[in-house]
Each structure stands twice: as structure tokens, then as C-alpha cells.
Amino acid sequence: MTPADLEHEVCIVWETDPEQFSYVRQTLIETSRRAGRPRRTCGRLIGYAELALAAPAVSQSDRFLRRVFYLMPHDRGELHDAGIYAMNPPLEGVDPHTVVVRIPGSTVRS
């Protein structure tokens, strides 16, 4: 994920208060809309980016590249026993405090 992938973001929408999580997973997905809740995501959707009206579609697919933040059922914050993520987050885990429009979140190590 590069800043160029995020250049058309206008806001981050949090469906769940990210303050309660030590990390959230961050990824890019293709959606049919620039704004609103993405229809399909991996795991439990915590938040997502909305794009400017002028954001171009990805190649010629009429789909838009958007950033989403989510947790899987086995992540810390979803279970009392977080299994392999009890001590360290997954590779795509970022500190939700570092999530800013148009800038990739920073990796956390706890």
C-alpha cells in the first residue's frame, strides 16, 4: 500500500470506536462505490475510507480501490484468548491511532 493508492480518500468512517483495539487490520479492496459501507469485507468491518467524487475507477473495471479496517474472529479484541496474536499483531495490523486520510497506518508491535 502506497500513498498513491490513497490519494483520493476524503474521510475515514469508523463503524466501531477504534480506541478499544490495540490494532486493526488494514487492506485495500475493490468496491463498486466510492462512498458508503463496502458490501463485502474480510472479517468484522471496523472502518473504511470514502473517496472523492472525482476518484477514478481502477483500470477499466468501474470499481474503486478503497481502504478498509477489520478484525478476524481470532484477533485480539475479538476473543478473550487471542491465540497467536495475543502478544503481536498480524502483519497487516496497524495502530488505529495512526490511521489518517491518505496516509497508510503504521505497524504496531506490542
C-alpha positions as CSV (number, residue, x, y, z in Angstrom):
1,M,0.0,0.0,0.0
2,T,1.4,3.4,-1.0
3,P,0.3,6.9,-0.6
4,A,-0.6,6.9,-4.3
5,D,-3.2,4.2,-3.6
6,L,-4.9,6.5,-1.0
7,E,-4.6,9.9,-2.8
8,H,-8.4,10.2,-3.4
9,E,-9.5,9.5,0.2
10,V,-11.6,12.2,1.8
11,C,-12.5,10.6,5.1
12,I,-12.3,7.6,7.3
13,V,-15.6,6.3,8.7
14,W,-15.4,4.2,11.9
15,E,-18.3,1.8,12.5
16,T,-16.8,0.8,15.8
17,D,-14.8,3.0,18.1
18,P,-11.2,2.1,17.2
19,E,-10.0,3.2,20.6
20,Q,-10.9,-0.1,22.1
21,F,-8.4,-2.0,19.9
22,S,-4.7,-2.3,20.1
23,Y,-4.6,-2.9,16.3
24,V,-6.9,-3.3,13.3
25,R,-6.1,-5.0,10.1
26,Q,-5.7,-2.6,7.1
27,T,-6.1,-3.6,3.5
28,L,-7.3,-2.3,0.1
29,I,-10.3,-3.8,-1.6
30,E,-12.1,-3.0,-4.9
31,T,-15.7,-1.8,-4.4
32,S,-18.5,-0.7,-6.8
33,R,-18.9,2.6,-4.9
34,R,-16.7,5.5,-3.9
35,A,-18.5,6.0,-0.6
36,G,-20.8,4.2,1.9
37,R,-20.2,0.9,3.6
38,P,-18.4,-1.7,1.5
39,R,-20.7,-4.6,0.8
40,R,-18.0,-7.3,1.2
41,T,-15.1,-7.3,3.6
42,C,-12.9,-9.8,5.4
43,G,-13.9,-10.4,9.0
44,R,-15.7,-7.8,11.1
45,L,-15.7,-4.4,9.5
46,I,-14.3,-1.7,11.9
47,G,-13.9,1.2,9.5
48,Y,-13.4,2.2,5.9
49,A,-12.3,5.1,3.7
50,E,-14.6,7.1,1.5
51,L,-13.3,8.6,-1.8
52,A,-13.7,11.9,-3.6
53,L,-16.4,12.1,-6.3
54,A,-13.6,12.6,-8.8
55,A,-11.7,9.4,-7.8
56,P,-11.0,7.3,-10.9
57,A,-12.0,3.7,-11.3
58,V,-9.3,1.0,-11.1
59,S,-8.2,0.5,-14.7
60,Q,-11.4,-0.2,-16.8
61,S,-13.3,-2.2,-14.2
62,D,-15.7,0.5,-12.9
63,R,-14.5,-0.4,-9.4
64,F,-12.8,1.7,-6.9
65,L,-9.8,0.9,-4.7
66,R,-10.7,1.6,-1.0
67,R,-9.0,1.0,2.3
68,V,-10.8,-1.0,4.9
69,F,-10.1,-1.8,8.5
70,Y,-11.3,-5.0,10.0
71,L,-10.7,-7.8,12.6
72,M,-10.8,-11.5,12.1
73,P,-12.6,-13.8,14.7
74,H,-9.3,-14.9,16.1
75,D,-7.8,-11.4,16.6
76,R,-7.1,-9.7,19.9
77,G,-10.2,-7.7,20.9
78,E,-12.5,-10.3,19.4
79,L,-11.6,-13.2,21.7
80,H,-10.5,-13.3,25.4
81,D,-7.7,-15.7,24.3
82,A,-6.2,-14.1,21.1
83,G,-4.2,-17.2,20.2
84,I,-1.2,-16.4,18.1
85,Y,-2.0,-12.7,18.2
86,A,-2.0,-12.4,22.0
87,M,1.4,-10.8,22.0
88,N,2.0,-9.4,18.5
89,P,-0.5,-8.3,15.8
90,P,-0.7,-9.8,12.3
91,L,1.5,-8.3,9.6
92,E,-1.4,-6.1,8.2
93,G,-2.1,-4.9,11.8
94,V,-1.9,-1.1,12.3
95,D,-2.3,1.1,15.3
96,P,-5.7,2.7,14.8
97,H,-4.3,6.0,16.3
98,T,-2.1,6.3,13.3
99,V,-4.8,6.0,10.7
100,V,-5.1,9.3,8.8
101,V,-6.7,10.1,5.5
102,R,-4.3,9.5,2.5
103,I,-1.6,8.0,4.7
104,P,-1.1,4.3,5.4
105,G,-1.5,3.4,9.1
106,S,1.7,2.5,11.0
107,T,2.5,-1.0,12.1
108,V,2.4,-1.7,15.8
109,R,4.4,-4.2,17.8
110,S,3.1,-4.8,21.3
